[in-house]
Amino acid sequence: MNFDLTAEQEMIKKMIREFSDEVVAPGSIDRDRNKQFPVEVFKQLSEMGIMGLPFPEEYGGGGADTVSFAIVTEELSRACASTGITYSAHISLGGAPLNLFGTKEQKHKYLTPICTGESFGAFGLTEPNAGSDAGGTQTTAAKSNGEYIINGNKCFITNASYAKHLAITAITGMNDGKKEISAIIIPTDAKGFSVIDNYEKMGLNASNTTELVMENVRVPEENLLGKEGEGFKQFLITLDGGRIGIGAMAVGIAQGAFDKSLQYTKERKQFGKSLSSFQAVQFKLADMAMKIELARNMVYKAAWLKDQGRPFSKEASMCKLYASEICMEVTNQAVQLHGGYGYMKEYHVERMMRDAKLLEIGEGTSEIQRTVIARLIGC
Ligand SMILES: Cc1cc2nc3c(=O)[nH]c(=O)nc-3n(C[C@H](O)[C@H](O)[C@H](O)COP(=O)(O)OP(=O)(O)OC[C@H]3O[C@@H](n4cnc5c(N)ncnc54)[C@H](O)[C@@H]3O)c2cc1C
């Protein structure tokens, strides 16, 4: 067994950590306050060749592995979780289904601009009446004269305002009384397609979360991703990979909150001593460090299994569930360790705590992860 990162993974980690400290972290409070999408950060990440990191070089990607993707997501999230979720969704929800299920032509046309950073990646699955029960999709795509005519609404879709195209799921027919769901690629400038960026969120304020409205949107049949009726299977596979991204985000946010707490408790003096000299404080920090370490090992293991071409659904669900729950705990303790200052924006940890909450909800809630794990352990 070897727990060392490869030379390439180490190099990526060092590069993104420096970039995050120097470029991503400094504007994080202002971007959160002003709900400002990190355009400049992503311009630089595009120039660094990071936007298509785990995708084939043939389509402009970096040909790197999933562990490297997890490292980048973790390091960006350590500095700014809004930047982390934007990147994670771009790769694992936007690019991955195109890479996994697209034809060569579709990949050249749609994956390449994602890899170069010309377009952000996004994926429209959730609907007002279909969240955890994503099979409850009500959006329809009716075939007519070589086109799909799409009608419906999607909610909470990450990155869509900055995407040139995105895959959505829709009902394309019925089979034995069951809905046949398919994934279809829609250019975001298509007639009848609107993106509404109007949510007021608890956290991740600098990330882009949107509603999609589709009114008689027409796309050619060739925009079907994979085969008709395979959309349900495809999004389950897509979400498996996405859960590694959410797990990595959780590790990054928790690490960021721990780093701030360690530094603060060493500097802050009460009763004539540094807070970090009190055993009650040390025990909190020890528990935080231990949980982060375990969560990171789980995320990297799931990513490694995926890279080996081995089954990883159970490990992806477990790492997402564990990492998101400890992230909530760690960020909560981080605010506690900062006392009243922790409640103030200037100290970063309150933002981290607000941002952390989404990780227990997105890409399958904690309850849904437990359902998935229970099924996979044979319940
Ligand atoms: C900021 C943000 C970004 C997002 N980005 C995207 C995106 O890019 N693309 C996309 O498609 N979606 C996205 N989502 C949607 C997200 O994946 C859903 O919100 C999530 O899957 C939960 O669905 P829901 O909100 O409808 O909650 P519901 O499914 O209504 O769940 C409500 C509660 O009921 C519980 N529950 C539901 N069913 C069961 C059950 N069978 N057993 C036990 N408990 C259950 C849930 O666990 C939860 O606690 C995003 C959401 C947010 C907030």
The ligand as an SDF file (V2000), in Angstrom:
LIG
                    3D

 53 58  0  0  0  0  0  0  0  0999 V2000
  -26.3600   25.6950   -4.2480 C   0  0  0  0  0  0  0  0  0  0  0  0
  -26.9430   24.5130   -4.9480 C   0  0  0  0  0  0  0  0  0  0  0  0
  -26.3730   24.0480   -6.1310 C   0  0  0  0  0  0  0  0  0  0  0  0
  -26.9480   22.9730   -6.8150 C   0  0  0  0  0  0  0  0  0  0  0  0
  -26.4320   22.6070   -8.0450 N   0  0  0  0  0  0  0  0  0  0  0  0
  -27.1170   21.6990   -8.8070 C   0  0  0  0  0  0  0  0  0  0  0  0
  -26.7270   21.4470  -10.1680 C   0  0  0  0  0  0  0  0  0  0  0  0
  -25.7490   21.9970  -10.6760 O   0  0  0  0  0  0  0  0  0  0  0  0
  -27.4760   20.5890  -10.9020 N   0  0  0  0  0  0  0  0  0  0  0  0
  -28.5820   19.9570  -10.3910 C   0  0  0  0  0  0  0  0  0  0  0  0
  -29.2230   19.2170  -11.1280 O   0  0  0  0  0  0  0  0  0  0  0  0
  -28.9670   20.1730   -9.0970 N   0  0  0  0  0  0  0  0  0  0  0  0
  -28.2610   21.0340   -8.3090 C   0  0  0  0  0  0  0  0  0  0  0  0
  -28.6690   21.2800   -6.9940 N   0  0  0  0  0  0  0  0  0  0  0  0
  -29.8410   20.5770   -6.4720 C   0  0  0  0  0  0  0  0  0  0  0  0
  -29.5300   19.5740   -5.3700 C   0  0  0  0  0  0  0  0  0  0  0  0
  -28.8670   18.4610   -5.8950 O   0  0  0  0  0  0  0  0  0  0  0  0
  -30.8590   19.2280   -4.6900 C   0  0  0  0  0  0  0  0  0  0  0  0
  -31.2490   20.3660   -3.9340 O   0  0  0  0  0  0  0  0  0  0  0  0
  -30.7710   18.0130   -3.7950 C   0  0  0  0  0  0  0  0  0  0  0  0
  -30.5810   16.8350   -4.5530 O   0  0  0  0  0  0  0  0  0  0  0  0
  -32.0140   17.8230   -2.8990 C   0  0  0  0  0  0  0  0  0  0  0  0
  -33.1840   17.9290   -3.6210 O   0  0  0  0  0  0  0  0  0  0  0  0
  -34.3670   18.8920   -3.0740 P   0  0  0  0  0  0  0  0  0  0  0  0
  -33.7420   20.2300   -2.8450 O   0  0  0  0  0  0  0  0  0  0  0  0
  -35.4990   18.8290   -4.0200 O   0  0  0  0  0  0  0  0  0  0  0  0
  -34.7750   18.3000   -1.6790 O   0  0  0  0  0  0  0  0  0  0  0  0
  -35.8470   17.1190   -1.3980 P   0  0  0  0  0  0  0  0  0  0  0  0
  -35.5630   15.9750   -2.2730 O   0  0  0  0  0  0  0  0  0  0  0  0
  -37.2050   17.7080   -1.4130 O   0  0  0  0  0  0  0  0  0  0  0  0
  -35.4520   16.7340    0.0960 O   0  0  0  0  0  0  0  0  0  0  0  0
  -35.8860   17.4480    1.2400 C   0  0  0  0  0  0  0  0  0  0  0  0
  -35.5050   16.6230    2.4760 C   0  0  0  0  0  0  0  0  0  0  0  0
  -36.1720   15.3670    2.4340 O   0  0  0  0  0  0  0  0  0  0  0  0
  -35.2330   14.3110    2.5220 C   0  0  0  0  0  0  0  0  0  0  0  0
  -35.6530   13.1570    1.7330 N   0  0  0  0  0  0  0  0  0  0  0  0
  -36.0980   13.1160    0.4570 C   0  0  0  0  0  0  0  0  0  0  0  0
  -36.3530   11.8570    0.0790 N   0  0  0  0  0  0  0  0  0  0  0  0
  -36.0670   11.0730    1.1430 C   0  0  0  0  0  0  0  0  0  0  0  0
  -36.0970    9.6730    1.3950 C   0  0  0  0  0  0  0  0  0  0  0  0
  -36.4840    8.7990    0.4520 N   0  0  0  0  0  0  0  0  0  0  0  0
  -35.7250    9.2200    2.6140 N   0  0  0  0  0  0  0  0  0  0  0  0
  -35.3260   10.0770    3.5730 C   0  0  0  0  0  0  0  0  0  0  0  0
  -35.2560   11.4170    3.4010 N   0  0  0  0  0  0  0  0  0  0  0  0
  -35.6100   11.9010    2.2010 C   0  0  0  0  0  0  0  0  0  0  0  0
  -33.9370   14.8900    1.9670 C   0  0  0  0  0  0  0  0  0  0  0  0
  -32.8110   14.1610    2.4140 O   0  0  0  0  0  0  0  0  0  0  0  0
  -34.0000   16.3110    2.5320 C   0  0  0  0  0  0  0  0  0  0  0  0
  -33.5580   16.3050    3.8630 O   0  0  0  0  0  0  0  0  0  0  0  0
  -28.0810   22.3140   -6.2700 C   0  0  0  0  0  0  0  0  0  0  0  0
  -28.6200   22.7540   -5.0590 C   0  0  0  0  0  0  0  0  0  0  0  0
  -28.0910   23.8470   -4.4120 C   0  0  0  0  0  0  0  0  0  0  0  0
  -28.7600   24.3230   -3.1360 C   0  0  0  0  0  0  0  0  0  0  0  0
  1  2  1  0
  2  3  1  0
  2 52  2  0
  3  4  2  0
  4  5  1  0
  4 50  1  0
  5  6  2  0
  6  7  1  0
  6 13  1  0
  7  8  2  0
  7  9  1  0
  9 10  1  0
 10 11  2  0
 10 12  1  0
 12 13  2  0
 13 14  1  0
 14 15  1  0
 14 50  1  0
 15 16  1  0
 16 17  1  0
 16 18  1  0
 18 19  1  0
 18 20  1  0
 20 21  1  0
 20 22  1  0
 22 23  1  0
 23 24  1  0
 24 25  2  0
 24 26  1  0
 24 27  1  0
 27 28  1  0
 28 29  2  0
 28 30  1  0
 28 31  1  0
 31 32  1  0
 32 33  1  0
 33 34  1  0
 33 48  1  0
 34 35  1  0
 35 36  1  0
 35 46  1  0
 36 37  1  0
 36 45  1  0
 37 38  2  0
 38 39  1  0
 39 40  1  0
 39 45  2  0
 40 41  1  0
 40 42  2  0
 42 43  1  0
 43 44  2  0
 44 45  1  0
 46 47  1  0
 46 48  1  0
 48 49  1  0
 50 51  2  0
 51 52  1  0
 52 53  1  0
M  END
$$$$
